[in-house]
Amino acid sequence: MRLLHTSDWHLGRIFHGVHLTEDQSHIIDDFIACIKDSNPNVIIIAGDIYDRAVPPTEAMELLDHTLSQIALDFGIPVIIIAGNHDSPERLGFGNKFLARQGLHVVGSITGPPEPIIIEDKYGPVYFLPLPYTEPALIRERFEDPEVYDHELAIKTMIQHGLKKIPEKARKVSIAHAFIAGGAITESERPLSVGGSSVVSPSLFTPFNYTALGHLHNSQKAGDEHIRYPGSLLKYSFAEANQRKGINLVELNDLGEVSIEAIPLTPRRDVRIIEGYFKDILHNHESYGNRNDYLQIILQDEGPILDPMGQLRSIFPNILNISRPHFTAPTLYKGPAPDHRKLTETQLFSSFFEQMTGQALTEEQEAEFNKTMEEILRETREVSL
């Protein structure tokens, strides 16, 4: 069986004030071309289809057009699960009707997950969908008071799902989660605070392949057969050096897998340029495609009159200019840490210590984490 595994489309994304719908439409055209070339038996989209719970109309129209093409025109089954950016109820609306058309959308968990069975010439393959779900909801649905974090939530879903799959059958799990050891970037919204979102890759040992979503960098997660394909596009300058694409997975009759990462070509790349103002201005040909989305880091120490205006006459899609030498002094005694690499708890702890001169107590940190969990839970169900 041949699978195409993708995730983290984030349709409707706004990047430094730029609506990316045209860029997403372009990359999806490339994805459609890949489908025609590879002729897969099934396509997996492992969460974060939309960038927010209430997506803009153009994002919904783009998804509708794409899925209609795949499921109706090509006749290829599609399995979609909700991610932490999606509204599971909205995404899963009409899923029973859509399943008859080969479009399997799993949003909310209402009970033990039902495997989706797709056959090839060797027989059935069981796909177990594990959409992003808050541990509190799993605790309620399964009446299990011991489920207090994401690892136990996924473990519970897997245990119940495996009961519906023959032991020696070929099995594929589809999950939206943060697997321990994964490389994160600033564009991924945290699943929780205090480390309770981390999931062990050992939970997926029973499966021949695990199709993951959430992390934007293409990578394996603890084992060769547990994979993130990464996002379709670069959604932050921290991802500038990443190569985006999808995974083509082949599953043979024995359940052995081979995996090929297929790159996709964006309409505009996301890049960082670093140098001196006059050099960049007068030697712009040496700095690559001038229409890319750019962050420019200027090394000049002296004042420059309207650097954004002057550089945009050549590079029309500059989204950010950084001047490290012009950074205002801070309250840090040593070098200021990179805030993009700090958790919410670390940021607040640093702020608290600067303002009060005292470190957070364990009780204060626990209360902050509890409050942040409530805020994150609420923001997942409202438009950003």
N, C-alpha and C positions, 0 to 999 in steps of 0.2 A: 504494500500500500504506500502511496505517495502522498505526503502531507505538505501543505504550505503553512508555515507558522509565522504569524505576525502579531503585533500588539501595539498599544500606546499610540493610536492615531491622533488623539487629542483634537478632533475636528472642532473648529470654532476657536482655535487658539489665537491669542493676541500676543505678539512678541514686540516689546518695546513700542507699543502703540500701533503696530502694523498688523492688520487682519491677514492671516495666513491662508485663507480659503483657496485662493488661486494657486498658491504653492502646494497646498495639500491635494488639490484637484490634479495638478501636474504629476505629482509623485504617485498618485493612485492610478493614473494612466499608465505609468511605468510598471506598476504592480499588475495591472490587467494584462499588459503585454507579457509579463513573466508567467502569468497563469496560462496564457495561450501557448507559450513555449514549453512549459513543464507538464501541462495536462495532469494536474493532481487529482486524487480521488476525493480529497476533502481539504477545506481551508479552515484554519483555526485563527480566531482573533481573540487574544487573551486579555481583554479588558482595556479600560480607558479609551473607549471608542470616541467619546466626546471629552472636551476639556472641562466642562462643568455640568452640573446636574440639569440645568435648564439651558440647552444649547441654542444658538441663534438659528434662524430659519434656514439660512444658506448651508449650514453644517448638516442639518437634517436632510435637506434636499440632496446634498452630495452623497450621504450615506445611502439614501433610498436609491439613487441612480446606480451606485456601485453594487449594492447587494442584488438589485433587480437584474443587472447584467450577469453577475456570477451565478445566482441561483436559477434564474429563469432562462436567460439566453444560453449560458454554458451548461446548465444542468448539474452544477457541482455543489454538493452539500457544503454548508457553512455552519460552523459552531462558534457562537459568540458568548462570552461571559462578561458580566459587569465588573468594572474596576472601581477603585476608590473615587475617581472623578465622576463616574456615571451615577445617574439615578436608577437603581435597579428596577423600580416599579415602572418608570417610563420606558426604559430600554426593553423590558420584558413584556410590554403590552402586546397582546395578540399572539403570544408565542405558540400556543397550541395550534392555531390556524396556520401560522407561518411554518411550523414543523412539517406540515403536509407538503409544503413547497420546497422542502429541503433546507430551510433556514431555521436552525435551532438556536434560540436566544435564551440564555439562562441568566435572569436578573436576580430575583429574590429567592432566598432559601426558605421554603415552607415546610420542609421535612427532609428525610434522607435523600441525598442526591441520586437522581436517576441516570444510569449510564445511557449514552446514546450509541446505538449499534450501527456500524457501517461495514458492509462486506466487500471483500475483494475476492480474487479467484481462489484464495486459500481458506476463506471462511470469514467469520465475524471478527471485527476489532471493536473493543469496548472503550468508549471515550467517557471519562468521568469529569464533569464540569464542576469546578469549585470556585464560584464567583467570590469577589471580595465581600466579606460579611463581618460585621462587628462581633467580637466575642460575646457581648451581652445578648445579641440576638440568637446566636447558637446556643448559649446557655438556656435561653427561654424555650427555643424550638425543641431542643432535645431533653429538656428538663434535667440538665446536668449542672449542679452548682459548682463543679470543679473547673468549668471552662472559664478561665479568667484572663487568657491572653490569646494572641493570634495562633501560636503554635498548637495550643490545645483545641482551638476552634477548628483548624484544618485537620488535625489528627482525628477529631470526632467525625467530621464529614467523610474523611477517607475510610475510617473503620465501618461506618454504616454503608458507604457506597460499595466497598469491596464485597459485602455480603450478597450483593446482587450480580456479581461477576464470577463466572467459573474460575477456579484457582489457576488453571493452566492456560487460560485464554490470553491473547495479546491485549495489552492494556495501555491506554494513554491517558494521563491526567492533564487537566487544563486548570491552571491556578493563577490568581493575581495576588502576589505576596512578595515580601522582602525576605529572600533566603539568606541565611547567615553567610557572610563572606563576600556578598555581592558589592560591586563598586557603584556608589551612588553619585549623582550630580545635583546641582542646585535646583533643577527644574522639576524634580519629583517631590510631590507633596507628601509629607510624612504620614505614615499610616497610624502612628500613635506616638506618645512620648515615653521617655523612661526606658526604652529598649524592649518594651513588651510586644513590638510588632515583628521581631526577628523569629524566623521559622527555620528549623533544622532541615537540611536536604535529605536526611535519613528517612523522613516521613514518606518520601517518594520512591523508596527502594522497590516496592512491589510492581512498579510500572516500567514498561519498556521504554517509554519516552515521557517526559514531562514538559509541557508547553507553558512557559511562564510569561507573565506580564508584570509591569510596574517599573522595573529599572530600565533606563533609556539607553544604556550601553550594551551592545551585543556581547554576551558572555555565557560561559557555563557556570553552573551553581553547585559546586561540590562534586559533580560527576559529569562525564561527557554527555550523558543522555538527559540531563536536566538543564534546560537552556532558556535564556532570555534572547529574543531576536533583536531587542532594542526598539526604539521609536522609529517611525517612518521618516521624521525630519529631525534636525537639530533644533531643540527648543530653548537653548541657553548658550551663552558664549563659553560656558564650562564644557560644552559638548563639541567645541570647534574641531578637536582632533579626532573625534569619533567617526567611524564609517557606518552609515546607516543602510539597512536592508532587511531581508527576511530570511528565514531558514527553510530550506527544502529538505525534508526528512523522508527517507525510504525505510520502510518496515518490511522485513522479509517474512517468510512463513514460520521461521523459528523465533520471531520477535526481535531479531538483531536489527540495529538501526545504523544508518549512515546519514551524516548531516553535512549539508553544504550551505554556507552563508552566501546569499546572492545580493550583491550591492544594488542600490537604486540611485538614480541620478536626479538630484533636486533641480528645480528651476533656478534657484539662487543658493549658493553655499553660504554658510555662516562661518566667518573667519575673524581672526584677530591680527591686526597689523601693528607693529611696534617700531618706532623710529623717530627721527627728528622732523619737525614740521616742514622745513624747506625741502628736505630730501624727498619726503613723501609727495609734496606738492609738485615738484619739478621732475621727479623721476617715477611718476605714477605707473608707467608701463611695466616696471619691474615688480609691482606689488599685486599682480594677478588681476582677475576679472573685476573691473571697477563697479559692476552691477550687483555684486554679492552684498549680503547683509554684513556690515562691518562694525567692529569695535576697534577704535584706533587709540593706542597708548602712546602719548607723546612724551619723549624724553627731555624736551626742552625745559630749562629752569627759568627762563625769562618770560615776560608777558608776551602774548600773541593776540592780535586784534581779530576777533571773530573767527577762531579756528574752524568751528563747525560750518559757518557760511562759506568760507574759502574752500575747504576740503569737499563740501557737498557739490560744488560746481564741477568736480571731477568724479567723485564717488557719491552718486545720488542716494544710496541706501545706507549711509552711515547712521547707525542707531545709537552709538554711544562714543564719547571721547573721554578718555581718562588721562589725568595729568598727575602721576604719583608725586612729583616734586612740589606740586601745589597743594598737597593734602594738608588740611588744617591740623594744628596740633591737637592731640587728644589727651584724655586723662590717664592713659596707660603709662606706666612707668617704663616698660620695655616696648618692643615693637608690637603694634596693634595686631591682634589675631585676625585672620581672614574670617569675617562673619559668615561667609557662605558655607564654611565647613563646620560651623557650630550648630548644635541642636537648639531648640527653643529653650530648653532648661539651662543650657550653658550660657546662652545669650542673656537670659533673665538673671541668672546667678551673677554674671559679670556686671550687669547694670546695677543690681542690688548692692553689690560690694562697693562699686564706685560711689553710689549715692549715700550709703550708710556707713561705709568703712568696716562692715562686718560681713562675714560669709553667711550664706543661707544655712539654716539648721536642717536636719533631716525632716523634721515635721513640716517646715515651710516648703521644702522642695517637694514633698509628697502632696501637699495641698495645691501647689502650682501645677504639678503633673495632672492631678485630678481635674482642675479647672481647664487645662489645655485639652484634655480628652473630650470634655463636654463641648468646648468650642469647635474642635475638629469634627465631632459628630454632627453638630448643627450645620456647619458650613458645607458638608457634603450633600446636604439636601436643599440648598438654596443656590440661586444664581450668584456667581461672583460679581 
